Amino acid sequence: MTGRGVGRWLRRHGFSPQRPERRSCRQDQAKAEAWLAEEYPATAARAKEENAVAAWADQCGLRSDTAPPGTSWAPRGQTPPSASTAVASA
């Protein structure tokens, strides 16, 4: 089967090309949401008091030696996670 034929078959069966999410596949979504709801408001308030800026950075986003992930096929409306961001080696 050709590449074009595979793409047609996947589209016919409800798949579409999508960019994977840029987050670690080891991330615990419940813990991240709890941190945003419970701890982050105090951090943001302190930054505002001190006329500071709360900057978001993580080890996955700081790497400059990797190319952004390409597209992958997934069911429509379900963005696939990127396995390439799981391990960030220095």
Residue pairs with C-beta under 8 A, 6 or more apart in sequence:
1 9
7 17
10 16
10 73
14 75
14 76
15 73
15 74
15 75
15 76
16 73
16 74
16 75
16 76
17 71
17 72
17 73
18 71
18 72
18 73
18 74
18 79
18 80
19 69
19 70
19 71
19 72
19 79
20 69
20 72
20 79
20 80
20 81
20 82
20 83
20 84
21 79
21 80
21 81
21 82
22 60
22 61
22 69
22 82
22 85
23 60
23 81
23 82
23 85
24 58
24 60
24 85
24 86
25 81
25 82
25 83
25 85
25 86
26 86
43 54
44 54
46 52
47 53
47 54
59 88
60 85
60 88
63 88
66 84
69 82
69 84
69 85
72 80
74 80
